């Protein structure tokens, strides 16, 4: 039987402990989190449809919940998640054809996806407010 060496090798550490934090790591993590947020948004949409089918009282209560400050905050977050997830998926489509792997390009496109997600969501909410949708 083989004996363990007196100086055992150190266990490997997580990349998050070794590597420096950078924007592409953030974009990767946010892509997964926004996917979960969009799933929860889909459940909220299903709840809206159920409230609509349940009659005017249930629909009024559900719309009152969505119109509250917490409800609008959640809806704004889902809007940001939708636009960021869309932009980041376009990055992934470029990667699927072999483009955008250079570190500088990956960083720039990650920043672009983050900025697009926020700016597009703000623009949609401004248009909604101006048209009386809020």
Chimera marker file (.cmm) of the C-alpha trace (Angstrom):
<marker_set name="trace">
<marker id="1" x="0.000" y="0.000" z="0.000" r="1" g="1" b="0" radius="0.5"/>
<marker id="2" x="1.334" y="3.424" z="-0.901" r="1" g="1" b="0" radius="0.5"/>
<marker id="3" x="2.128" y="5.724" z="1.968" r="1" g="1" b="0" radius="0.5"/>
<marker id="4" x="1.049" y="9.370" z="1.933" r="1" g="1" b="0" radius="0.5"/>
<marker id="5" x="3.931" y="11.743" z="1.544" r="1" g="1" b="0" radius="0.5"/>
<marker id="6" x="4.794" y="13.724" z="4.670" r="1" g="1" b="0" radius="0.5"/>
<marker id="7" x="4.134" y="17.021" z="2.885" r="1" g="1" b="0" radius="0.5"/>
<marker id="8" x="0.770" y="16.530" z="1.234" r="1" g="1" b="0" radius="0.5"/>
<marker id="9" x="-0.005" y="18.870" z="-1.621" r="1" g="1" b="0" radius="0.5"/>
<marker id="10" x="-2.318" y="21.740" z="-0.836" r="1" g="1" b="0" radius="0.5"/>
<marker id="11" x="-5.880" y="21.327" z="-1.992" r="1" g="1" b="0" radius="0.5"/>
<marker id="12" x="-6.846" y="23.461" z="-4.983" r="1" g="1" b="0" radius="0.5"/>
<marker id="13" x="-8.618" y="26.678" z="-4.147" r="1" g="1" b="0" radius="0.5"/>
<marker id="14" x="-11.733" y="28.056" z="-5.773" r="1" g="1" b="0" radius="0.5"/>
<marker id="15" x="-11.053" y="30.322" z="-8.763" r="1" g="1" b="0" radius="0.5"/>
<marker id="16" x="-12.958" y="33.090" z="-6.979" r="1" g="1" b="0" radius="0.5"/>
<marker id="17" x="-10.297" y="33.043" z="-4.258" r="1" g="1" b="0" radius="0.5"/>
<marker id="18" x="-7.377" y="33.022" z="-6.678" r="1" g="1" b="0" radius="0.5"/>
<marker id="19" x="-8.464" y="35.170" z="-9.610" r="1" g="1" b="0" radius="0.5"/>
<marker id="20" x="-9.121" y="38.851" z="-9.419" r="1" g="1" b="0" radius="0.5"/>
<marker id="21" x="-12.740" y="39.852" z="-9.807" r="1" g="1" b="0" radius="0.5"/>
<marker id="22" x="-13.569" y="41.153" z="-13.285" r="1" g="1" b="0" radius="0.5"/>
<marker id="23" x="-16.590" y="42.187" z="-15.280" r="1" g="1" b="0" radius="0.5"/>
<marker id="24" x="-16.909" y="38.976" z="-17.276" r="1" g="1" b="0" radius="0.5"/>
<marker id="25" x="-17.277" y="36.998" z="-14.034" r="1" g="1" b="0" radius="0.5"/>
<marker id="26" x="-19.960" y="39.438" z="-12.944" r="1" g="1" b="0" radius="0.5"/>
<marker id="27" x="-21.770" y="39.107" z="-16.275" r="1" g="1" b="0" radius="0.5"/>
<marker id="28" x="-21.648" y="35.323" z="-16.046" r="1" g="1" b="0" radius="0.5"/>
<marker id="29" x="-23.103" y="35.262" z="-12.544" r="1" g="1" b="0" radius="0.5"/>
<marker id="30" x="-25.722" y="37.891" z="-13.399" r="1" g="1" b="0" radius="0.5"/>
<marker id="31" x="-26.755" y="35.931" z="-16.487" r="1" g="1" b="0" radius="0.5"/>
<marker id="32" x="-27.662" y="32.999" z="-14.268" r="1" g="1" b="0" radius="0.5"/>
<marker id="33" x="-29.387" y="35.196" z="-11.670" r="1" g="1" b="0" radius="0.5"/>
<marker id="34" x="-31.408" y="37.047" z="-14.306" r="1" g="1" b="0" radius="0.5"/>
<marker id="35" x="-32.520" y="33.713" z="-15.723" r="1" g="1" b="0" radius="0.5"/>
<marker id="36" x="-33.931" y="32.862" z="-12.293" r="1" g="1" b="0" radius="0.5"/>
<marker id="37" x="-35.519" y="36.327" z="-12.037" r="1" g="1" b="0" radius="0.5"/>
<marker id="38" x="-37.174" y="35.865" z="-15.422" r="1" g="1" b="0" radius="0.5"/>
<marker id="39" x="-38.557" y="32.527" z="-14.297" r="1" g="1" b="0" radius="0.5"/>
<marker id="40" x="-40.046" y="34.234" z="-11.232" r="1" g="1" b="0" radius="0.5"/>
<marker id="41" x="-41.419" y="36.936" z="-13.534" r="1" g="1" b="0" radius="0.5"/>
<marker id="42" x="-43.111" y="34.223" z="-15.550" r="1" g="1" b="0" radius="0.5"/>
<marker id="43" x="-44.734" y="32.949" z="-12.361" r="1" g="1" b="0" radius="0.5"/>
<marker id="44" x="-45.940" y="36.496" z="-11.674" r="1" g="1" b="0" radius="0.5"/>
<marker id="45" x="-47.406" y="36.619" z="-15.179" r="1" g="1" b="0" radius="0.5"/>
<marker id="46" x="-49.194" y="33.335" z="-14.519" r="1" g="1" b="0" radius="0.5"/>
<marker id="47" x="-50.518" y="34.823" z="-11.272" r="1" g="1" b="0" radius="0.5"/>
<marker id="48" x="-51.792" y="37.822" z="-13.224" r="1" g="1" b="0" radius="0.5"/>
<marker id="49" x="-53.590" y="35.518" z="-15.672" r="1" g="1" b="0" radius="0.5"/>
<marker id="50" x="-55.136" y="33.549" z="-12.808" r="1" g="1" b="0" radius="0.5"/>
<marker id="51" x="-56.284" y="36.778" z="-11.151" r="1" g="1" b="0" radius="0.5"/>
<marker id="52" x="-57.773" y="37.924" z="-14.454" r="1" g="1" b="0" radius="0.5"/>
<marker id="53" x="-59.653" y="34.657" z="-14.809" r="1" g="1" b="0" radius="0.5"/>
<marker id="54" x="-60.833" y="34.771" z="-11.185" r="1" g="1" b="0" radius="0.5"/>
<marker id="55" x="-62.914" y="37.901" z="-11.582" r="1" g="1" b="0" radius="0.5"/>
<marker id="56" x="-62.779" y="41.652" z="-11.022" r="1" g="1" b="0" radius="0.5"/>
<marker id="57" x="-62.132" y="41.495" z="-7.262" r="1" g="1" b="0" radius="0.5"/>
<marker id="58" x="-59.102" y="39.189" z="-7.541" r="1" g="1" b="0" radius="0.5"/>
<marker id="59" x="-57.783" y="41.125" z="-10.528" r="1" g="1" b="0" radius="0.5"/>
<marker id="60" x="-58.132" y="44.433" z="-8.667" r="1" g="1" b="0" radius="0.5"/>
<marker id="61" x="-56.230" y="43.074" z="-5.677" r="1" g="1" b="0" radius="0.5"/>
<marker id="62" x="-53.447" y="41.680" z="-7.851" r="1" g="1" b="0" radius="0.5"/>
<marker id="63" x="-53.124" y="44.904" z="-9.810" r="1" g="1" b="0" radius="0.5"/>
<marker id="64" x="-53.081" y="46.832" z="-6.527" r="1" g="1" b="0" radius="0.5"/>
<marker id="65" x="-50.201" y="44.662" z="-5.376" r="1" g="1" b="0" radius="0.5"/>
<marker id="66" x="-48.292" y="45.245" z="-8.621" r="1" g="1" b="0" radius="0.5"/>
<marker id="67" x="-48.994" y="49.004" z="-8.448" r="1" g="1" b="0" radius="0.5"/>
<marker id="68" x="-47.501" y="49.304" z="-4.955" r="1" g="1" b="0" radius="0.5"/>
<marker id="69" x="-43.928" y="50.526" z="-4.446" r="1" g="1" b="0" radius="0.5"/>
<marker id="70" x="-42.591" y="46.998" z="-3.765" r="1" g="1" b="0" radius="0.5"/>
<marker id="71" x="-44.543" y="45.668" z="-6.752" r="1" g="1" b="0" radius="0.5"/>
<marker id="72" x="-43.144" y="48.312" z="-9.081" r="1" g="1" b="0" radius="0.5"/>
<marker id="73" x="-39.646" y="47.684" z="-7.724" r="1" g="1" b="0" radius="0.5"/>
<marker id="74" x="-39.947" y="43.984" z="-8.535" r="1" g="1" b="0" radius="0.5"/>
<marker id="75" x="-41.352" y="44.767" z="-11.995" r="1" g="1" b="0" radius="0.5"/>
<marker id="76" x="-38.484" y="47.192" z="-12.674" r="1" g="1" b="0" radius="0.5"/>
<marker id="77" x="-35.986" y="44.531" z="-11.591" r="1" g="1" b="0" radius="0.5"/>
<marker id="78" x="-37.598" y="42.031" z="-13.932" r="1" g="1" b="0" radius="0.5"/>
<marker id="79" x="-37.381" y="44.589" z="-16.752" r="1" g="1" b="0" radius="0.5"/>
<marker id="80" x="-33.661" y="45.086" z="-16.092" r="1" g="1" b="0" radius="0.5"/>
<marker id="81" x="-33.195" y="41.316" z="-15.943" r="1" g="1" b="0" radius="0.5"/>
<marker id="82" x="-34.996" y="40.876" z="-19.259" r="1" g="1" b="0" radius="0.5"/>
<marker id="83" x="-32.855" y="43.400" z="-21.124" r="1" g="1" b="0" radius="0.5"/>
<marker id="84" x="-29.569" y="42.302" z="-19.541" r="1" g="1" b="0" radius="0.5"/>
<marker id="85" x="-30.343" y="38.642" z="-20.247" r="1" g="1" b="0" radius="0.5"/>
<marker id="86" x="-31.168" y="39.524" z="-23.860" r="1" g="1" b="0" radius="0.5"/>
<marker id="87" x="-27.944" y="41.476" z="-24.375" r="1" g="1" b="0" radius="0.5"/>
<marker id="88" x="-25.803" y="38.887" z="-22.648" r="1" g="1" b="0" radius="0.5"/>
<marker id="89" x="-27.380" y="36.120" z="-24.724" r="1" g="1" b="0" radius="0.5"/>
<marker id="90" x="-26.316" y="38.030" z="-27.829" r="1" g="1" b="0" radius="0.5"/>
<marker id="91" x="-22.751" y="37.883" z="-26.459" r="1" g="1" b="0" radius="0.5"/>
<marker id="92" x="-23.141" y="34.135" z="-26.106" r="1" g="1" b="0" radius="0.5"/>
<marker id="93" x="-24.428" y="33.842" z="-29.674" r="1" g="1" b="0" radius="0.5"/>
<marker id="94" x="-21.309" y="35.670" z="-30.880" r="1" g="1" b="0" radius="0.5"/>
<marker id="95" x="-19.204" y="33.239" z="-28.870" r="1" g="1" b="0" radius="0.5"/>
<marker id="96" x="-21.045" y="30.331" z="-30.483" r="1" g="1" b="0" radius="0.5"/>
<marker id="97" x="-19.696" y="31.410" z="-33.860" r="1" g="1" b="0" radius="0.5"/>
<marker id="98" x="-16.194" y="31.908" z="-32.451" r="1" g="1" b="0" radius="0.5"/>
<marker id="99" x="-16.138" y="35.703" z="-32.062" r="1" g="1" b="0" radius="0.5"/>
<marker id="100" x="-15.487" y="37.901" z="-29.035" r="1" g="1" b="0" radius="0.5"/>
<marker id="101" x="-13.177" y="35.681" z="-26.993" r="1" g="1" b="0" radius="0.5"/>
<marker id="102" x="-10.334" y="38.190" z="-26.729" r="1" g="1" b="0" radius="0.5"/>
<marker id="103" x="-10.169" y="39.408" z="-23.123" r="1" g="1" b="0" radius="0.5"/>
<marker id="104" x="-10.602" y="43.070" z="-24.059" r="1" g="1" b="0" radius="0.5"/>
<marker id="105" x="-13.574" y="42.287" z="-26.319" r="1" g="1" b="0" radius="0.5"/>
<marker id="106" x="-15.176" y="40.098" z="-23.648" r="1" g="1" b="0" radius="0.5"/>
<marker id="107" x="-14.804" y="42.885" z="-21.080" r="1" g="1" b="0" radius="0.5"/>
<marker id="108" x="-16.244" y="45.549" z="-23.386" r="1" g="1" b="0" radius="0.5"/>
<marker id="109" x="-19.225" y="43.421" z="-24.384" r="1" g="1" b="0" radius="0.5"/>
<marker id="110" x="-19.889" y="42.523" z="-20.743" r="1" g="1" b="0" radius="0.5"/>
<marker id="111" x="-19.977" y="46.214" z="-19.837" r="1" g="1" b="0" radius="0.5"/>
<marker id="112" x="-22.184" y="46.888" z="-22.858" r="1" g="1" b="0" radius="0.5"/>
<marker id="113" x="-24.665" y="44.210" z="-21.751" r="1" g="1" b="0" radius="0.5"/>
<marker id="114" x="-24.762" y="45.619" z="-18.218" r="1" g="1" b="0" radius="0.5"/>
<marker id="115" x="-25.280" y="49.187" z="-19.395" r="1" g="1" b="0" radius="0.5"/>
<marker id="116" x="-27.841" y="48.160" z="-22.020" r="1" g="1" b="0" radius="0.5"/>
<marker id="117" x="-29.860" y="46.250" z="-19.435" r="1" g="1" b="0" radius="0.5"/>
<marker id="118" x="-30.141" y="49.273" z="-17.177" r="1" g="1" b="0" radius="0.5"/>
<marker id="119" x="-30.578" y="51.958" z="-19.856" r="1" g="1" b="0" radius="0.5"/>
<marker id="120" x="-33.183" y="50.021" z="-21.835" r="1" g="1" b="0" radius="0.5"/>
<marker id="121" x="-35.196" y="49.289" z="-18.691" r="1" g="1" b="0" radius="0.5"/>
<marker id="122" x="-35.138" y="52.955" z="-17.652" r="1" g="1" b="0" radius="0.5"/>
<marker id="123" x="-36.190" y="53.967" z="-21.174" r="1" g="1" b="0" radius="0.5"/>
<marker id="124" x="-39.117" y="51.535" z="-21.175" r="1" g="1" b="0" radius="0.5"/>
<marker id="125" x="-40.283" y="52.777" z="-17.779" r="1" g="1" b="0" radius="0.5"/>
<marker id="126" x="-39.998" y="56.416" z="-18.884" r="1" g="1" b="0" radius="0.5"/>
<marker id="127" x="-42.107" y="55.684" z="-21.957" r="1" g="1" b="0" radius="0.5"/>
<marker id="128" x="-44.620" y="53.804" z="-19.794" r="1" g="1" b="0" radius="0.5"/>
<marker id="129" x="-44.830" y="56.716" z="-17.352" r="1" g="1" b="0" radius="0.5"/>
<marker id="130" x="-45.238" y="59.264" z="-20.143" r="1" g="1" b="0" radius="0.5"/>
<marker id="131" x="-48.013" y="57.234" z="-21.762" r="1" g="1" b="0" radius="0.5"/>
<marker id="132" x="-49.890" y="56.824" z="-18.473" r="1" g="1" b="0" radius="0.5"/>
<marker id="133" x="-49.112" y="53.137" z="-18.090" r="1" g="1" b="0" radius="0.5"/>
<marker id="134" x="-47.808" y="53.504" z="-14.553" r="1" g="1" b="0" radius="0.5"/>
<link id1="1" id2="2" r="1" g="1" b="0" radius="0.2"/>
<link id1="2" id2="3" r="1" g="1" b="0" radius="0.2"/>
<link id1="3" id2="4" r="1" g="1" b="0" radius="0.2"/>
<link id1="4" id2="5" r="1" g="1" b="0" radius="0.2"/>
<link id1="5" id2="6" r="1" g="1" b="0" radius="0.2"/>
<link id1="6" id2="7" r="1" g="1" b="0" radius="0.2"/>
<link id1="7" id2="8" r="1" g="1" b="0" radius="0.2"/>
<link id1="8" id2="9" r="1" g="1" b="0" radius="0.2"/>
<link id1="9" id2="10" r="1" g="1" b="0" radius="0.2"/>
<link id1="10" id2="11" r="1" g="1" b="0" radius="0.2"/>
<link id1="11" id2="12" r="1" g="1" b="0" radius="0.2"/>
<link id1="12" id2="13" r="1" g="1" b="0" radius="0.2"/>
<link id1="13" id2="14" r="1" g="1" b="0" radius="0.2"/>
<link id1="14" id2="15" r="1" g="1" b="0" radius="0.2"/>
<link id1="15" id2="16" r="1" g="1" b="0" radius="0.2"/>
<link id1="16" id2="17" r="1" g="1" b="0" radius="0.2"/>
<link id1="17" id2="18" r="1" g="1" b="0" radius="0.2"/>
<link id1="18" id2="19" r="1" g="1" b="0" radius="0.2"/>
<link id1="19" id2="20" r="1" g="1" b="0" radius="0.2"/>
<link id1="20" id2="21" r="1" g="1" b="0" radius="0.2"/>
<link id1="21" id2="22" r="1" g="1" b="0" radius="0.2"/>
<link id1="22" id2="23" r="1" g="1" b="0" radius="0.2"/>
<link id1="23" id2="24" r="1" g="1" b="0" radius="0.2"/>
<link id1="24" id2="25" r="1" g="1" b="0" radius="0.2"/>
<link id1="25" id2="26" r="1" g="1" b="0" radius="0.2"/>
<link id1="26" id2="27" r="1" g="1" b="0" radius="0.2"/>
<link id1="27" id2="28" r="1" g="1" b="0" radius="0.2"/>
<link id1="28" id2="29" r="1" g="1" b="0" radius="0.2"/>
<link id1="29" id2="30" r="1" g="1" b="0" radius="0.2"/>
<link id1="30" id2="31" r="1" g="1" b="0" radius="0.2"/>
<link id1="31" id2="32" r="1" g="1" b="0" radius="0.2"/>
<link id1="32" id2="33" r="1" g="1" b="0" radius="0.2"/>
<link id1="33" id2="34" r="1" g="1" b="0" radius="0.2"/>
<link id1="34" id2="35" r="1" g="1" b="0" radius="0.2"/>
<link id1="35" id2="36" r="1" g="1" b="0" radius="0.2"/>
<link id1="36" id2="37" r="1" g="1" b="0" radius="0.2"/>
<link id1="37" id2="38" r="1" g="1" b="0" radius="0.2"/>
<link id1="38" id2="39" r="1" g="1" b="0" radius="0.2"/>
<link id1="39" id2="40" r="1" g="1" b="0" radius="0.2"/>
<link id1="40" id2="41" r="1" g="1" b="0" radius="0.2"/>
<link id1="41" id2="42" r="1" g="1" b="0" radius="0.2"/>
<link id1="42" id2="43" r="1" g="1" b="0" radius="0.2"/>
<link id1="43" id2="44" r="1" g="1" b="0" radius="0.2"/>
<link id1="44" id2="45" r="1" g="1" b="0" radius="0.2"/>
<link id1="45" id2="46" r="1" g="1" b="0" radius="0.2"/>
<link id1="46" id2="47" r="1" g="1" b="0" radius="0.2"/>
<link id1="47" id2="48" r="1" g="1" b="0" radius="0.2"/>
<link id1="48" id2="49" r="1" g="1" b="0" radius="0.2"/>
<link id1="49" id2="50" r="1" g="1" b="0" radius="0.2"/>
<link id1="50" id2="51" r="1" g="1" b="0" radius="0.2"/>
<link id1="51" id2="52" r="1" g="1" b="0" radius="0.2"/>
<link id1="52" id2="53" r="1" g="1" b="0" radius="0.2"/>
<link id1="53" id2="54" r="1" g="1" b="0" radius="0.2"/>
<link id1="54" id2="55" r="1" g="1" b="0" radius="0.2"/>
<link id1="55" id2="56" r="1" g="1" b="0" radius="0.2"/>
<link id1="56" id2="57" r="1" g="1" b="0" radius="0.2"/>
<link id1="57" id2="58" r="1" g="1" b="0" radius="0.2"/>
<link id1="58" id2="59" r="1" g="1" b="0" radius="0.2"/>
<link id1="59" id2="60" r="1" g="1" b="0" radius="0.2"/>
<link id1="60" id2="61" r="1" g="1" b="0" radius="0.2"/>
<link id1="61" id2="62" r="1" g="1" b="0" radius="0.2"/>
<link id1="62" id2="63" r="1" g="1" b="0" radius="0.2"/>
<link id1="63" id2="64" r="1" g="1" b="0" radius="0.2"/>
<link id1="64" id2="65" r="1" g="1" b="0" radius="0.2"/>
<link id1="65" id2="66" r="1" g="1" b="0" radius="0.2"/>
<link id1="66" id2="67" r="1" g="1" b="0" radius="0.2"/>
<link id1="67" id2="68" r="1" g="1" b="0" radius="0.2"/>
<link id1="68" id2="69" r="1" g="1" b="0" radius="0.2"/>
<link id1="69" id2="70" r="1" g="1" b="0" radius="0.2"/>
<link id1="70" id2="71" r="1" g="1" b="0" radius="0.2"/>
<link id1="71" id2="72" r="1" g="1" b="0" radius="0.2"/>
<link id1="72" id2="73" r="1" g="1" b="0" radius="0.2"/>
<link id1="73" id2="74" r="1" g="1" b="0" radius="0.2"/>
<link id1="74" id2="75" r="1" g="1" b="0" radius="0.2"/>
<link id1="75" id2="76" r="1" g="1" b="0" radius="0.2"/>
<link id1="76" id2="77" r="1" g="1" b="0" radius="0.2"/>
<link id1="77" id2="78" r="1" g="1" b="0" radius="0.2"/>
<link id1="78" id2="79" r="1" g="1" b="0" radius="0.2"/>
<link id1="79" id2="80" r="1" g="1" b="0" radius="0.2"/>
<link id1="80" id2="81" r="1" g="1" b="0" radius="0.2"/>
<link id1="81" id2="82" r="1" g="1" b="0" radius="0.2"/>
<link id1="82" id2="83" r="1" g="1" b="0" radius="0.2"/>
<link id1="83" id2="84" r="1" g="1" b="0" radius="0.2"/>
<link id1="84" id2="85" r="1" g="1" b="0" radius="0.2"/>
<link id1="85" id2="86" r="1" g="1" b="0" radius="0.2"/>
<link id1="86" id2="87" r="1" g="1" b="0" radius="0.2"/>
<link id1="87" id2="88" r="1" g="1" b="0" radius="0.2"/>
<link id1="88" id2="89" r="1" g="1" b="0" radius="0.2"/>
<link id1="89" id2="90" r="1" g="1" b="0" radius="0.2"/>
<link id1="90" id2="91" r="1" g="1" b="0" radius="0.2"/>
<link id1="91" id2="92" r="1" g="1" b="0" radius="0.2"/>
<link id1="92" id2="93" r="1" g="1" b="0" radius="0.2"/>
<link id1="93" id2="94" r="1" g="1" b="0" radius="0.2"/>
<link id1="94" id2="95" r="1" g="1" b="0" radius="0.2"/>
<link id1="95" id2="96" r="1" g="1" b="0" radius="0.2"/>
<link id1="96" id2="97" r="1" g="1" b="0" radius="0.2"/>
<link id1="97" id2="98" r="1" g="1" b="0" radius="0.2"/>
<link id1="98" id2="99" r="1" g="1" b="0" radius="0.2"/>
<link id1="99" id2="100" r="1" g="1" b="0" radius="0.2"/>
<link id1="100" id2="101" r="1" g="1" b="0" radius="0.2"/>
<link id1="101" id2="102" r="1" g="1" b="0" radius="0.2"/>
<link id1="102" id2="103" r="1" g="1" b="0" radius="0.2"/>
<link id1="103" id2="104" r="1" g="1" b="0" radius="0.2"/>
<link id1="104" id2="105" r="1" g="1" b="0" radius="0.2"/>
<link id1="105" id2="106" r="1" g="1" b="0" radius="0.2"/>
<link id1="106" id2="107" r="1" g="1" b="0" radius="0.2"/>
<link id1="107" id2="108" r="1" g="1" b="0" radius="0.2"/>
<link id1="108" id2="109" r="1" g="1" b="0" radius="0.2"/>
<link id1="109" id2="110" r="1" g="1" b="0" radius="0.2"/>
<link id1="110" id2="111" r="1" g="1" b="0" radius="0.2"/>
<link id1="111" id2="112" r="1" g="1" b="0" radius="0.2"/>
<link id1="112" id2="113" r="1" g="1" b="0" radius="0.2"/>
<link id1="113" id2="114" r="1" g="1" b="0" radius="0.2"/>
<link id1="114" id2="115" r="1" g="1" b="0" radius="0.2"/>
<link id1="115" id2="116" r="1" g="1" b="0" radius="0.2"/>
<link id1="116" id2="117" r="1" g="1" b="0" radius="0.2"/>
<link id1="117" id2="118" r="1" g="1" b="0" radius="0.2"/>
<link id1="118" id2="119" r="1" g="1" b="0" radius="0.2"/>
<link id1="119" id2="120" r="1" g="1" b="0" radius="0.2"/>
<link id1="120" id2="121" r="1" g="1" b="0" radius="0.2"/>
<link id1="121" id2="122" r="1" g="1" b="0" radius="0.2"/>
<link id1="122" id2="123" r="1" g="1" b="0" radius="0.2"/>
<link id1="123" id2="124" r="1" g="1" b="0" radius="0.2"/>
<link id1="124" id2="125" r="1" g="1" b="0" radius="0.2"/>
<link id1="125" id2="126" r="1" g="1" b="0" radius="0.2"/>
<link id1="126" id2="127" r="1" g="1" b="0" radius="0.2"/>
<link id1="127" id2="128" r="1" g="1" b="0" radius="0.2"/>
<link id1="128" id2="129" r="1" g="1" b="0" radius="0.2"/>
<link id1="129" id2="130" r="1" g="1" b="0" radius="0.2"/>
<link id1="130" id2="131" r="1" g="1" b="0" radius="0.2"/>
<link id1="131" id2="132" r="1" g="1" b="0" radius="0.2"/>
<link id1="132" id2="133" r="1" g="1" b="0" radius="0.2"/>
<link id1="133" id2="134" r="1" g="1" b="0" radius="0.2"/>
</marker_set>
